Amino acid sequence: MNTITIPKTKYMHLLKRQERVEAELDFIKKMVLADDEKFIQPSILKRWERISHDMDNGKGLFFDSVVEMRNWIKKLHNN
């Protein structure tokens, strides 16, 4: 396992960004699941569960901008 050194401020920024992404993903899941799950394609639901599992295990996503993150979130239901 390789170790890298980053400034504490950058690390804290990454943690906050990860929390925001997870919060938005949780919000989307709640909104979608508030509707009837039978309208969600099984392949999409499986993909969401995989993304959630990866995030629970510490795998994060990195976005260069808020717009890029929002576009990724919007595409979650299309892929």
Distance bins in CASP14 RR format, pairs under 12 A and 6 or more apart:
PFRMAT RR
TARGET T0000
AUTHOR 0000-0000-0000
RMODE 2
METHOD distances of the structure
MODEL  1
4 10 0 0 0 0 0 1 0 0 0 0 0
4 11 0 0 0 0 0 1 0 0 0 0 0
4 14 0 0 0 0 0 1 0 0 0 0 0
5 11 0 0 0 0 1 0 0 0 0 0 0
6 12 0 0 0 0 0 1 0 0 0 0 0
6 13 0 0 0 0 1 0 0 0 0 0 0
6 14 0 0 0 0 1 0 0 0 0 0 0
6 15 0 0 0 0 0 1 0 0 0 0 0
7 13 0 0 0 0 1 0 0 0 0 0 0
7 14 0 0 0 0 0 1 0 0 0 0 0
8 14 0 0 0 0 0 1 0 0 0 0 0
8 15 0 0 0 0 0 1 0 0 0 0 0
9 15 0 0 0 0 0 1 0 0 0 0 0
9 16 0 0 0 0 0 1 0 0 0 0 0
10 16 0 0 0 0 0 1 0 0 0 0 0
10 17 0 0 0 0 0 1 0 0 0 0 0
11 17 0 0 0 0 0 1 0 0 0 0 0
11 18 0 0 0 0 0 1 0 0 0 0 0
12 18 0 0 0 0 0 1 0 0 0 0 0
12 19 0 0 0 0 0 1 0 0 0 0 0
13 19 0 0 0 0 0 1 0 0 0 0 0
13 20 0 0 0 0 0 1 0 0 0 0 0
13 62 0 0 0 0 0 1 0 0 0 0 0
14 20 0 0 0 0 0 1 0 0 0 0 0
14 21 0 0 0 0 0 1 0 0 0 0 0
14 58 0 0 0 0 0 1 0 0 0 0 0
14 60 0 0 0 0 1 0 0 0 0 0 0
14 61 0 0 0 0 0 1 0 0 0 0 0
14 62 0 0 0 0 1 0 0 0 0 0 0
14 63 0 0 0 0 0 1 0 0 0 0 0
15 21 0 0 0 0 0 1 0 0 0 0 0
15 22 0 0 0 0 0 1 0 0 0 0 0
15 58 0 0 0 0 0 1 0 0 0 0 0
15 60 0 0 0 0 0 1 0 0 0 0 0
16 22 0 0 0 0 0 1 0 0 0 0 0
16 23 0 0 0 0 0 1 0 0 0 0 0
17 23 0 0 0 0 0 1 0 0 0 0 0
17 24 0 0 0 0 0 1 0 0 0 0 0
17 60 0 0 0 0 1 0 0 0 0 0 0
17 61 0 0 0 0 1 0 0 0 0 0 0
17 62 0 0 0 0 1 0 0 0 0 0 0
17 63 1 0 0 1 0 0 0 0 0 0 0
17 64 0 0 0 0 0 1 0 0 0 0 0
17 65 0 0 0 0 0 1 0 0 0 0 0
17 66 0 0 0 0 1 0 0 0 0 0 0
17 68 0 0 0 0 0 1 0 0 0 0 0
17 69 0 0 0 0 1 0 0 0 0 0 0
18 24 0 0 0 0 0 1 0 0 0 0 0
18 25 0 0 0 0 0 1 0 0 0 0 0
18 54 0 0 0 0 0 1 0 0 0 0 0
18 55 0 0 0 0 1 0 0 0 0 0 0
18 56 0 0 0 0 0 1 0 0 0 0 0
18 58 0 0 0 0 1 0 0 0 0 0 0
18 59 0 0 0 0 0 1 0 0 0 0 0
18 60 1 0 0 1 0 0 0 0 0 0 0
18 61 0 0 0 0 1 0 0 0 0 0 0
18 62 0 0 0 0 1 0 0 0 0 0 0
18 63 0 0 0 0 0 1 0 0 0 0 0
18 69 0 0 0 0 0 1 0 0 0 0 0
19 25 0 0 0 0 0 1 0 0 0 0 0
19 26 0 0 0 0 0 1 0 0 0 0 0
19 55 0 0 0 0 0 1 0 0 0 0 0
19 60 0 0 0 0 0 1 0 0 0 0 0
20 26 0 0 0 0 0 1 0 0 0 0 0
20 27 0 0 0 0 0 1 0 0 0 0 0
20 61 0 0 0 0 0 1 0 0 0 0 0
20 63 0 0 0 0 0 1 0 0 0 0 0
20 66 0 0 0 0 1 0 0 0 0 0 0
20 69 0 0 0 0 1 0 0 0 0 0 0
20 70 0 0 0 0 0 1 0 0 0 0 0
20 73 0 0 0 0 0 1 0 0 0 0 0
21 27 0 0 0 0 0 1 0 0 0 0 0
21 28 0 0 0 0 0 1 0 0 0 0 0
21 51 0 0 0 0 0 1 0 0 0 0 0
21 52 0 0 0 0 0 1 0 0 0 0 0
21 54 0 0 0 0 0 1 0 0 0 0 0
21 55 1 0 0 1 0 0 0 0 0 0 0
21 58 0 0 0 0 0 1 0 0 0 0 0
21 59 0 0 0 0 0 1 0 0 0 0 0
21 60 1 0 0 1 0 0 0 0 0 0 0
21 61 1 0 0 1 0 0 0 0 0 0 0
21 62 0 0 0 0 1 0 0 0 0 0 0
21 63 1 0 0 1 0 0 0 0 0 0 0
21 66 0 0 0 0 0 1 0 0 0 0 0
21 68 0 0 0 0 0 1 0 0 0 0 0
21 69 1 0 0 1 0 0 0 0 0 0 0
21 70 0 0 0 0 0 1 0 0 0 0 0
21 72 0 0 0 0 1 0 0 0 0 0 0
21 73 0 0 0 0 1 0 0 0 0 0 0
21 76 0 0 0 0 0 1 0 0 0 0 0
22 28 0 0 0 0 0 1 0 0 0 0 0
22 29 0 0 0 0 0 1 0 0 0 0 0
22 51 0 0 0 0 0 1 0 0 0 0 0
22 52 0 0 0 0 1 0 0 0 0 0 0
22 54 0 0 0 0 0 1 0 0 0 0 0
22 55 1 0 1 0 0 0 0 0 0 0 0
22 56 0 0 0 0 1 0 0 0 0 0 0
22 58 0 0 0 0 0 1 0 0 0 0 0
22 59 0 0 0 0 0 1 0 0 0 0 0
22 60 0 0 0 0 1 0 0 0 0 0 0
22 61 0 0 0 0 0 1 0 0 0 0 0
22 69 0 0 0 0 0 1 0 0 0 0 0
22 73 0 0 0 0 0 1 0 0 0 0 0
23 29 0 0 0 0 0 1 0 0 0 0 0
23 30 0 0 0 0 0 1 0 0 0 0 0
23 55 0 0 0 0 0 1 0 0 0 0 0
23 69 0 0 0 0 0 1 0 0 0 0 0
23 73 0 0 0 0 0 1 0 0 0 0 0
24 30 0 0 0 0 0 1 0 0 0 0 0
24 31 0 0 0 0 0 1 0 0 0 0 0
24 51 0 0 0 0 0 1 0 0 0 0 0
24 55 0 0 0 0 0 1 0 0 0 0 0
24 61 0 0 0 0 0 1 0 0 0 0 0
24 63 0 0 0 0 0 1 0 0 0 0 0
24 66 0 0 0 0 0 1 0 0 0 0 0
24 69 1 0 0 1 0 0 0 0 0 0 0
24 70 0 0 0 0 1 0 0 0 0 0 0
24 72 0 0 0 0 1 0 0 0 0 0 0
24 73 1 0 0 1 0 0 0 0 0 0 0
24 74 0 0 0 0 0 1 0 0 0 0 0
24 76 0 0 0 0 0 1 0 0 0 0 0
25 31 0 0 0 0 0 1 0 0 0 0 0
25 32 0 0 0 0 0 1 0 0 0 0 0
25 48 0 0 0 0 1 0 0 0 0 0 0
25 49 0 0 0 0 0 1 0 0 0 0 0
25 51 1 0 0 1 0 0 0 0 0 0 0
25 52 1 0 0 1 0 0 0 0 0 0 0
25 53 0 0 0 0 0 1 0 0 0 0 0
25 54 0 0 0 0 0 1 0 0 0 0 0
25 55 1 0 0 1 0 0 0 0 0 0 0
25 56 0 0 0 0 0 1 0 0 0 0 0
25 60 0 0 0 0 0 1 0 0 0 0 0
25 61 0 0 0 0 1 0 0 0 0 0 0
25 69 0 0 0 0 0 1 0 0 0 0 0
25 70 0 0 0 0 0 1 0 0 0 0 0
25 72 0 0 0 0 1 0 0 0 0 0 0
25 73 1 0 0 1 0 0 0 0 0 0 0
25 76 0 0 0 0 1 0 0 0 0 0 0
26 32 0 0 0 0 0 1 0 0 0 0 0
26 33 0 0 0 0 0 1 0 0 0 0 0
26 48 0 0 0 0 0 1 0 0 0 0 0
26 51 0 0 0 0 0 1 0 0 0 0 0
26 52 0 0 0 0 1 0 0 0 0 0 0
26 55 0 0 0 0 1 0 0 0 0 0 0
26 56 0 0 0 0 0 1 0 0 0 0 0
26 73 0 0 0 0 0 1 0 0 0 0 0
27 33 0 0 0 0 0 1 0 0 0 0 0
27 34 0 0 0 0 0 1 0 0 0 0 0
27 73 0 0 0 0 1 0 0 0 0 0 0
27 76 0 0 0 0 0 1 0 0 0 0 0
28 34 0 0 0 0 0 1 0 0 0 0 0
28 35 0 0 0 0 0 1 0 0 0 0 0
28 40 0 0 0 0 0 1 0 0 0 0 0
28 44 0 0 0 0 0 1 0 0 0 0 0
28 48 0 0 0 0 1 0 0 0 0 0 0
28 51 0 0 0 0 0 1 0 0 0 0 0
28 52 0 0 0 0 0 1 0 0 0 0 0
28 69 0 0 0 0 0 1 0 0 0 0 0
28 70 0 0 0 0 0 1 0 0 0 0 0
28 72 0 0 0 0 0 1 0 0 0 0 0
28 73 1 0 0 1 0 0 0 0 0 0 0
28 74 0 0 0 0 1 0 0 0 0 0 0
28 75 0 0 0 0 0 1 0 0 0 0 0
28 76 1 0 0 1 0 0 0 0 0 0 0
28 77 0 0 0 0 1 0 0 0 0 0 0
29 35 0 0 0 0 0 1 0 0 0 0 0
29 37 0 0 0 0 0 1 0 0 0 0 0
29 40 0 0 0 0 0 1 0 0 0 0 0
29 44 0 0 0 0 0 1 0 0 0 0 0
29 45 0 0 0 0 1 0 0 0 0 0 0
29 47 0 0 0 0 0 1 0 0 0 0 0
29 48 1 0 0 1 0 0 0 0 0 0 0
29 49 0 0 0 0 1 0 0 0 0 0 0
29 51 0 0 0 0 1 0 0 0 0 0 0
29 52 1 0 0 1 0 0 0 0 0 0 0
29 55 0 0 0 0 0 1 0 0 0 0 0
29 73 0 0 0 0 0 1 0 0 0 0 0
29 76 0 0 0 0 1 0 0 0 0 0 0
29 77 0 0 0 0 0 1 0 0 0 0 0
30 48 0 0 0 0 0 1 0 0 0 0 0
31 40 0 0 0 0 0 1 0 0 0 0 0
31 73 0 0 0 0 0 1 0 0 0 0 0
31 76 0 0 0 0 0 1 0 0 0 0 0
31 77 0 0 0 0 0 1 0 0 0 0 0
32 38 0 0 0 0 0 1 0 0 0 0 0
32 39 0 0 0 0 1 0 0 0 0 0 0
32 40 1 0 0 1 0 0 0 0 0 0 0
32 41 0 0 0 0 0 1 0 0 0 0 0
32 44 0 0 0 0 1 0 0 0 0 0 0
32 45 0 0 0 0 1 0 0 0 0 0 0
32 48 0 0 0 0 1 0 0 0 0 0 0
32 73 0 0 0 0 0 1 0 0 0 0 0
32 76 0 0 0 0 1 0 0 0 0 0 0
32 77 1 0 0 1 0 0 0 0 0 0 0
33 39 0 0 0 0 0 1 0 0 0 0 0
33 40 0 0 0 0 1 0 0 0 0 0 0
33 45 0 0 0 0 1 0 0 0 0 0 0
33 48 0 0 0 0 1 0 0 0 0 0 0
33 49 0 0 0 0 0 1 0 0 0 0 0
33 52 0 0 0 0 0 1 0 0 0 0 0
34 40 0 0 0 0 0 1 0 0 0 0 0
35 77 0 0 0 0 0 1 0 0 0 0 0
37 44 0 0 0 0 0 1 0 0 0 0 0
37 45 1 0 0 1 0 0 0 0 0 0 0
37 48 0 0 0 0 0 1 0 0 0 0 0
37 49 0 0 0 0 0 1 0 0 0 0 0
38 45 0 0 0 0 0 1 0 0 0 0 0
39 45 0 0 0 0 0 1 0 0 0 0 0
39 77 0 0 0 0 0 1 0 0 0 0 0
40 46 0 0 0 0 1 0 0 0 0 0 0
40 47 0 0 0 0 0 1 0 0 0 0 0
40 48 0 0 0 0 1 0 0 0 0 0 0
40 49 0 0 0 0 0 1 0 0 0 0 0
40 76 0 0 0 0 0 1 0 0 0 0 0
40 77 0 0 0 0 1 0 0 0 0 0 0
41 47 0 0 0 0 1 0 0 0 0 0 0
41 48 0 0 0 0 0 1 0 0 0 0 0
41 76 0 0 0 0 0 1 0 0 0 0 0
41 77 0 0 0 0 1 0 0 0 0 0 0
41 78 0 0 0 0 0 1 0 0 0 0 0
41 79 0 0 0 0 0 1 0 0 0 0 0
42 48 0 0 0 0 0 1 0 0 0 0 0
42 49 0 0 0 0 0 1 0 0 0 0 0
43 49 0 0 0 0 0 1 0 0 0 0 0
43 50 0 0 0 0 0 1 0 0 0 0 0
43 77 0 0 0 0 0 1 0 0 0 0 0
43 78 0 0 0 0 0 1 0 0 0 0 0
43 79 0 0 0 0 1 0 0 0 0 0 0
44 50 0 0 0 0 0 1 0 0 0 0 0
44 51 0 0 0 0 0 1 0 0 0 0 0
44 75 0 0 0 0 0 1 0 0 0 0 0
44 76 1 0 0 1 0 0 0 0 0 0 0
44 77 1 0 0 1 0 0 0 0 0 0 0
44 78 0 0 0 0 1 0 0 0 0 0 0
44 79 1 0 0 1 0 0 0 0 0 0 0
45 51 0 0 0 0 0 1 0 0 0 0 0
45 52 0 0 0 0 0 1 0 0 0 0 0
45 76 0 0 0 0 0 1 0 0 0 0 0
45 77 0 0 0 0 0 1 0 0 0 0 0
46 52 0 0 0 0 0 1 0 0 0 0 0
46 53 0 0 0 0 0 1 0 0 0 0 0
46 79 0 0 0 0 0 1 0 0 0 0 0
47 53 0 0 0 0 0 1 0 0 0 0 0
47 54 0 0 0 0 0 1 0 0 0 0 0
47 75 0 0 0 0 0 1 0 0 0 0 0
47 76 1 0 0 1 0 0 0 0 0 0 0
47 77 0 0 0 0 1 0 0 0 0 0 0
47 78 0 0 0 0 0 1 0 0 0 0 0
47 79 1 0 0 1 0 0 0 0 0 0 0
48 54 0 0 0 0 0 1 0 0 0 0 0
48 55 0 0 0 0 0 1 0 0 0 0 0
48 73 0 0 0 0 0 1 0 0 0 0 0
48 75 0 0 0 0 0 1 0 0 0 0 0
48 76 1 0 0 1 0 0 0 0 0 0 0
48 77 0 0 0 0 1 0 0 0 0 0 0
48 79 0 0 0 0 0 1 0 0 0 0 0
49 55 0 0 0 0 0 1 0 0 0 0 0
49 56 0 0 0 0 0 1 0 0 0 0 0
49 76 0 0 0 0 0 1 0 0 0 0 0
50 56 0 0 0 0 0 1 0 0 0 0 0
50 57 0 0 0 0 0 1 0 0 0 0 0
50 59 0 0 0 0 0 1 0 0 0 0 0
50 76 0 0 0 0 0 1 0 0 0 0 0
50 79 0 0 0 0 0 1 0 0 0 0 0
51 57 0 0 0 0 0 1 0 0 0 0 0
51 58 0 0 0 0 0 1 0 0 0 0 0
51 59 0 0 0 0 1 0 0 0 0 0 0
51 60 0 0 0 0 1 0 0 0 0 0 0
51 61 0 0 0 0 1 0 0 0 0 0 0
51 72 0 0 0 0 0 1 0 0 0 0 0
51 73 0 0 0 0 0 1 0 0 0 0 0
51 75 0 0 0 0 0 1 0 0 0 0 0
51 76 1 0 0 1 0 0 0 0 0 0 0
51 79 0 0 0 0 0 1 0 0 0 0 0
52 58 0 0 0 0 0 1 0 0 0 0 0
52 59 0 0 0 0 0 1 0 0 0 0 0
52 60 0 0 0 0 0 1 0 0 0 0 0
52 76 0 0 0 0 0 1 0 0 0 0 0
53 59 0 0 0 0 1 0 0 0 0 0 0
53 60 0 0 0 0 0 1 0 0 0 0 0
54 60 1 0 0 1 0 0 0 0 0 0 0
54 61 0 0 0 0 1 0 0 0 0 0 0
55 61 0 0 0 0 1 0 0 0 0 0 0
60 69 0 0 0 0 0 1 0 0 0 0 0
60 72 0 0 0 0 0 1 0 0 0 0 0
61 68 0 0 0 0 1 0 0 0 0 0 0
61 69 1 0 0 1 0 0 0 0 0 0 0
61 72 1 0 0 1 0 0 0 0 0 0 0
61 73 0 0 0 0 0 1 0 0 0 0 0
61 76 0 0 0 0 0 1 0 0 0 0 0
62 68 0 0 0 0 1 0 0 0 0 0 0
62 69 0 0 0 0 1 0 0 0 0 0 0
62 72 0 0 0 0 0 1 0 0 0 0 0
63 69 1 0 1 0 0 0 0 0 0 0 0
63 70 0 0 0 0 1 0 0 0 0 0 0
63 71 0 0 0 0 1 0 0 0 0 0 0
63 72 1 0 0 1 0 0 0 0 0 0 0
63 73 0 0 0 0 1 0 0 0 0 0 0
64 71 0 0 0 0 0 1 0 0 0 0 0
64 72 0 0 0 0 0 1 0 0 0 0 0
65 71 0 0 0 0 1 0 0 0 0 0 0
65 72 0 0 0 0 0 1 0 0 0 0 0
66 72 0 0 0 0 0 1 0 0 0 0 0
66 73 0 0 0 0 0 1 0 0 0 0 0
67 73 0 0 0 0 0 1 0 0 0 0 0
67 74 0 0 0 0 0 1 0 0 0 0 0
68 74 0 0 0 0 0 1 0 0 0 0 0
68 75 0 0 0 0 0 1 0 0 0 0 0
69 75 0 0 0 0 0 1 0 0 0 0 0
69 76 0 0 0 0 0 1 0 0 0 0 0
70 76 0 0 0 0 0 1 0 0 0 0 0
71 78 0 0 0 0 0 1 0 0 0 0 0
72 78 0 0 0 0 0 1 0 0 0 0 0
72 79 0 0 0 0 1 0 0 0 0 0 0
73 79 0 0 0 0 0 1 0 0 0 0 0
END
